[in-house]
């Protein structure tokens, strides 16, 4: 029972080290998502504009908008990264203090499981996006040749 009490005590210690409330954390995550979606949309739009009209001023302007969205994404992520660093530091200290190897393995696997699941979901989404683009929005060889010729002349 001592082991379970340690786990509960550590969970409470980690929760007490949180900087933000759940509502604040949700707001910051929502801001990150919104800014990231804006950056992605702007970047995709800019890429297609530049692909079909290499070196266009309009593509550069949309690309600048994507850069601003990415700046706001990073700025809204910073507080979450700081909080995550504090929690990870406490968790590593907790893991180091565990002497039972089975409990240590269980705790590490408990943390790794959602991380592996998120990485797998992201990889699957990337594959689906690539297949979707390849099947439903193919780029003609003439467009690719035009793009390569424009940028191989040294105009950037």
Rosetta silent file (secondary structure, phi, psi, omega in degrees, C-alpha in Angstrom):
SEQUENCE: XXXXXXXXXXXXXXXXXXXXXXXXXXXXXXXXXXXXXXXXXXXXXXXXXXXXXXXXXXXXXXXXXXXXXXXXXXXXXXXXXXXXXXXXXXXXXXXXXXXXXXXXXXXXXXXXXXXXXXXXXXXXXXXXXXXXXXXXXXXXXXXXXXXXXXXXXXXX
SCORE:     score description
SCORE:     0.000 S_00000001
   1 L     0.000  -24.818  179.752    0.000    0.000    0.000 S_00000001
   2 H   -61.345  -38.292 -179.394    3.017    2.259    0.555 S_00000001
   3 H   -63.502  -45.898  178.968    3.742    2.252   -3.206 S_00000001
   4 H   -62.870  -37.611  177.255    0.200    3.398   -4.073 S_00000001
   5 H   -64.356  -38.111  177.329    0.445    6.159   -1.492 S_00000001
   6 H   -63.933  -41.753 -179.863    3.714    7.320   -3.120 S_00000001
   7 H   -64.101  -45.958  179.130    2.067    7.406   -6.552 S_00000001
   8 H   -62.507  -41.040 -179.929   -0.900    9.400   -5.261 S_00000001
   9 H   -64.529  -41.046  179.402    1.458   11.735   -3.396 S_00000001
  10 H   -66.977  -41.141  177.289    3.561   12.289   -6.552 S_00000001
  11 H   -58.691  -41.512  178.535    0.456   12.966   -8.651 S_00000001
  12 H   -67.463  -37.410  178.998   -0.585   15.622   -6.137 S_00000001
  13 H   -65.162  -43.589  179.447    2.935   17.109   -6.122 S_00000001
  14 H   -64.008  -43.538 -179.606    2.973   17.368   -9.923 S_00000001
  15 H   -63.621  -34.630 -179.549   -0.494   18.922   -9.961 S_00000001
  16 H   -72.837  -19.290  179.126    0.545   21.478   -7.342 S_00000001
  17 L   -86.944   -1.803  179.261    3.494   22.525   -9.527 S_00000001
  18 L   -67.156  137.792 -179.904    1.242   23.464  -12.409 S_00000001
  19 L   -82.627  -39.936 -173.178    1.451   27.136  -13.269 S_00000001
  20 L  -106.587  155.073  171.898   -1.887   27.408  -15.044 S_00000001
  21 L   -77.573  169.932  179.434   -5.388   26.348  -14.231 S_00000001
  22 H   -61.130  -39.692 -179.711   -7.137   23.907  -16.541 S_00000001
  23 H   -65.849  -41.526  178.789   -9.099   26.739  -18.152 S_00000001
  24 H   -66.173  -40.997  178.227   -5.951   28.771  -18.803 S_00000001
  25 H   -63.316  -41.889  178.339   -4.167   25.752  -20.234 S_00000001
  26 H   -63.658  -41.254  177.933   -7.139   25.019  -22.493 S_00000001
  27 H   -62.029  -45.638  179.500   -7.169   28.633  -23.693 S_00000001
  28 H   -64.228  -41.464  178.033   -3.445   28.543  -24.508 S_00000001
  29 H   -64.340  -37.717  177.830   -3.798   25.216  -26.328 S_00000001
  30 H   -65.216  -41.392  177.830   -6.732   26.633  -28.305 S_00000001
  31 H   -62.501  -43.596  177.989   -4.668   29.664  -29.275 S_00000001
  32 H   -58.944  -46.018 -179.208   -1.814   27.396  -30.395 S_00000001
  33 H   -61.456  -46.422 -178.394   -4.231   25.334  -32.493 S_00000001
  34 H   -63.411  -46.961  179.859   -5.827   28.387  -34.123 S_00000001
  35 H   -65.451  -38.075  179.717   -2.500   30.040  -34.938 S_00000001
  36 H   -66.702  -39.566  177.448   -1.063   26.764  -36.219 S_00000001
  37 H   -66.266  -39.686  176.495   -4.061   26.191  -38.496 S_00000001
  38 H   -62.412  -41.724  178.270   -3.742   29.755  -39.820 S_00000001
  39 H   -65.183  -43.133 -179.421   -0.054   29.190  -40.514 S_00000001
  40 H   -63.520  -45.573  179.198   -0.723   25.876  -42.237 S_00000001
  41 H   -62.628  -43.822  179.421   -3.467   27.316  -44.435 S_00000001
  42 H   -64.758  -40.190 -178.710   -1.348   30.327  -45.350 S_00000001
  43 H   -67.984  -41.217  177.708    1.667   28.174  -46.089 S_00000001
  44 H   -64.852  -44.234  178.241   -0.272   25.774  -48.306 S_00000001
  45 H   -60.579  -45.906  179.851   -1.881   28.689  -50.159 S_00000001
  46 H   -62.668  -40.097 -179.696    1.487   30.375  -50.590 S_00000001
  47 H   -64.023  -45.137  179.260    3.094   27.169  -51.840 S_00000001
  48 H   -68.057  -36.764  177.596    0.448   26.604  -54.493 S_00000001
  49 H   -63.849  -42.162 -179.282    0.546   30.244  -55.549 S_00000001
  50 H   -71.767  -32.043  178.920    4.325   30.059  -55.916 S_00000001
  51 H   -65.199  -45.068 -176.737    4.118   26.714  -57.691 S_00000001
  52 H   -86.446  -19.161  176.157    1.759   27.972  -60.383 S_00000001
  53 L  -140.344   78.371 -173.128    3.249   31.470  -60.545 S_00000001
  54 L   -56.504  134.287  176.873    6.882   31.212  -59.392 S_00000001
  55 L    76.450   12.797 -176.298    8.261   34.265  -57.630 S_00000001
  56 L   -70.386  146.586  179.860    4.939   36.102  -57.424 S_00000001
  57 H   -66.291  -36.568 -179.443    4.614   38.968  -54.992 S_00000001
  58 H   -63.924  -38.738  177.788    1.248   37.720  -53.799 S_00000001
  59 H   -64.841  -38.552  178.055    2.782   34.359  -52.796 S_00000001
  60 H   -66.247  -38.567  178.776    5.451   36.170  -50.794 S_00000001
  61 H   -64.811  -42.113  178.354    2.829   38.257  -48.996 S_00000001
  62 H   -67.186  -34.966  176.605    0.866   35.145  -48.027 S_00000001
  63 H   -64.571  -37.709  176.190    4.131   33.531  -46.926 S_00000001
  64 H   -64.800  -36.534  176.376    4.786   36.528  -44.656 S_00000001
  65 H   -64.150  -40.229  177.621    1.342   36.044  -43.119 S_00000001
  66 H   -62.451  -38.930  178.200    2.254   32.389  -42.447 S_00000001
  67 H   -63.656  -39.685  177.431    5.445   33.540  -40.704 S_00000001
  68 H   -64.728  -43.053  176.955    3.415   35.837  -38.450 S_00000001
  69 H   -59.622  -41.271  179.606    1.039   33.014  -37.582 S_00000001
  70 H   -66.749  -36.563  176.197    4.029   30.815  -36.710 S_00000001
  71 H   -61.155  -46.426  178.486    5.474   33.569  -34.511 S_00000001
  72 H   -65.947  -32.497  176.452    2.198   33.799  -32.598 S_00000001
  73 H   -62.890  -47.963 -179.618    2.109   29.992  -32.370 S_00000001
  74 H   -64.175  -42.277 -179.604    5.545   29.903  -30.761 S_00000001
  75 H   -64.115  -36.228  178.955    4.727   32.780  -28.423 S_00000001
  76 H   -79.505  -17.038  175.954    1.549   31.092  -27.226 S_00000001
  77 H   -81.400  -28.651 -174.381    3.454   27.794  -26.777 S_00000001
  78 H   -52.059  -49.226  179.254    6.182   29.262  -24.562 S_00000001
  79 H   -61.506  -35.956  178.589    4.167   29.303  -21.317 S_00000001
  80 H   -68.154  -38.082  178.043    3.040   25.725  -21.939 S_00000001
  81 H   -65.882  -40.743  178.768    6.641   24.612  -22.590 S_00000001
  82 H   -62.236  -46.602  178.452    7.814   26.259  -19.373 S_00000001
  83 H   -61.577  -42.985 -179.982    5.097   24.544  -17.388 S_00000001
  84 H   -62.881  -38.614  177.940    5.856   21.217  -19.080 S_00000001
  85 H   -61.819  -41.647  178.475    9.559   21.601  -18.219 S_00000001
  86 H   -64.129  -44.154 -179.811    8.748   22.086  -14.545 S_00000001
  87 H   -65.640  -41.978 -179.896    6.474   19.045  -14.495 S_00000001
  88 H   -64.642  -39.682  178.372    9.017   16.877  -16.347 S_00000001
  89 H   -60.561  -45.278  177.806   11.750   17.893  -13.907 S_00000001
  90 H   -64.408  -38.629 -178.760    9.565   16.847  -10.957 S_00000001
  91 H   -66.636  -42.263  178.772    8.603   13.601  -12.719 S_00000001
  92 H   -62.881  -40.972  176.629   12.244   12.671  -13.411 S_00000001
  93 H   -61.549  -41.719  178.331   13.085   13.319   -9.761 S_00000001
  94 H   -63.640  -45.269 -179.964   10.175   11.100   -8.766 S_00000001
  95 H   -63.071  -40.377  178.329   11.250    8.301  -11.139 S_00000001
  96 H   -63.516  -30.076 -178.233   14.805    8.479   -9.809 S_00000001
  97 H   -79.433  -13.474  179.950   13.503    8.096   -6.268 S_00000001
  98 L   -77.518  129.612  179.499   11.659    4.845   -7.054 S_00000001
  99 L   -97.158  -27.030 -179.742   13.682    1.803   -6.030 S_00000001
 100 L   -76.781  116.850 -176.159   11.305   -0.901   -7.275 S_00000001
 101 H   -65.036  -36.176  179.008   12.242   -1.650  -10.896 S_00000001
 102 H   -65.586  -42.734  178.503    8.790   -3.006  -11.793 S_00000001
 103 H   -65.626  -40.126  178.990    7.072    0.110  -10.479 S_00000001
 104 H   -61.674  -45.170  179.096    9.602    2.308  -12.285 S_00000001
 105 H   -62.448  -42.186  179.492    8.939    0.454  -15.569 S_00000001
 106 H   -61.945  -44.019  179.800    5.179    0.737  -15.028 S_00000001
 107 H   -64.781  -41.633  179.843    5.402    4.491  -14.423 S_00000001
 108 H   -66.080  -44.433  179.021    7.584    5.049  -17.499 S_00000001
 109 H   -64.243  -34.637  178.424    5.277    2.985  -19.717 S_00000001
 110 H   -62.513  -34.910  179.760    2.257    4.859  -18.358 S_00000001
 111 H   -81.086  -36.597 -176.804    3.817    8.113  -19.567 S_00000001
 112 H   -73.081  -28.688 -176.093    5.129    6.760  -22.885 S_00000001
 113 H   -56.394  -51.564  179.176    1.840    5.190  -24.009 S_00000001
 114 H   -67.274  -30.100  179.023    0.023    8.461  -24.873 S_00000001
 115 H   -65.755  -46.297  178.944    3.172    9.898  -26.477 S_00000001
 116 H   -62.630  -39.238  179.302    3.511    6.902  -28.806 S_00000001
 117 H   -63.184  -42.577  179.251   -0.212    7.104  -29.590 S_00000001
 118 H   -65.652  -41.752  178.950    0.068   10.804  -30.543 S_00000001
 119 H   -62.913  -41.872  178.871    3.122   10.181  -32.734 S_00000001
 120 H   -63.582  -42.263  179.014    1.307    7.332  -34.516 S_00000001
 121 H   -62.671  -42.650  179.431   -1.763    9.509  -35.114 S_00000001
 122 H   -63.698  -43.557  178.378    0.394   12.311  -36.554 S_00000001
 123 H   -61.820  -42.445  178.837    2.220    9.876  -38.868 S_00000001
 124 H   -63.828  -41.463  178.732   -1.083    8.439  -40.085 S_00000001
 125 H   -64.208  -38.018  178.422   -2.457   11.936  -40.735 S_00000001
 126 H   -65.221  -42.977  179.317    0.650   12.859  -42.740 S_00000001
 127 H   -63.273  -44.055  178.946    0.338    9.719  -44.849 S_00000001
 128 H   -61.573  -42.632  179.340   -3.362   10.394  -45.472 S_00000001
 129 H   -63.442  -41.784  179.548   -2.602   14.004  -46.467 S_00000001
 130 H   -64.245  -43.909  178.810    0.134   12.903  -48.866 S_00000001
 131 H   -64.587  -42.919  179.336   -2.097   10.314  -50.490 S_00000001
 132 H   -59.998  -46.716 -179.421   -4.970   12.805  -50.732 S_00000001
 133 H   -64.147  -42.534 -178.149   -2.766   15.430  -52.392 S_00000001
 134 H   -65.961  -39.043 -176.630   -1.253   12.890  -54.770 S_00000001
 135 H   -83.273  -41.515 -171.365   -4.597   11.420  -55.836 S_00000001
 136 H  -103.174   -8.385  179.324   -6.910   14.422  -55.829 S_00000001
 137 L  -143.543   58.778 -178.387   -4.591   17.308  -56.602 S_00000001
 138 L   -69.174  148.845  179.976   -1.811   16.070  -58.870 S_00000001
 139 L  -102.600  129.404 -176.744    0.649   18.611  -60.211 S_00000001
 140 L   -68.760  151.800  177.953    1.311   18.469  -63.933 S_00000001
 141 H   -61.631  -32.188  178.637    4.859   17.865  -65.190 S_00000001
 142 H   -64.710  -40.317  178.765    4.737   21.173  -67.100 S_00000001
 143 H   -64.559  -42.496  179.255    4.050   23.066  -63.882 S_00000001
 144 H   -64.445  -43.491  178.354    6.941   21.323  -62.144 S_00000001
 145 H   -61.657  -42.918  178.142    9.286   22.056  -65.077 S_00000001
 146 H   -60.052  -43.119 -179.789    8.223   25.729  -65.069 S_00000001
 147 H   -64.714  -46.197 -179.132    8.898   25.933  -61.328 S_00000001
 148 H   -64.833  -42.178  179.591   12.307   24.255  -61.603 S_00000001
 149 H   -63.376  -40.582 -178.133   13.339   26.445  -64.547 S_00000001
 150 H   -63.588  -48.217 -174.916   12.354   29.637  -62.709 S_00000001
 151 H   -82.763  -14.350  176.142   14.310   28.850  -59.554 S_00000001
 152 H   -80.454  -13.290  177.001   17.310   27.287  -61.338 S_00000001
 153 L   -80.015   -7.079  177.953   17.971   30.677  -62.991 S_00000001
 154 L    94.560    5.859  178.229   18.877   32.123  -59.609 S_00000001
 155 L   -87.668  115.961  178.124   15.817   34.339  -59.087 S_00000001
 156 L  -131.279    0.000    0.000   14.660   34.087  -55.508 S_00000001
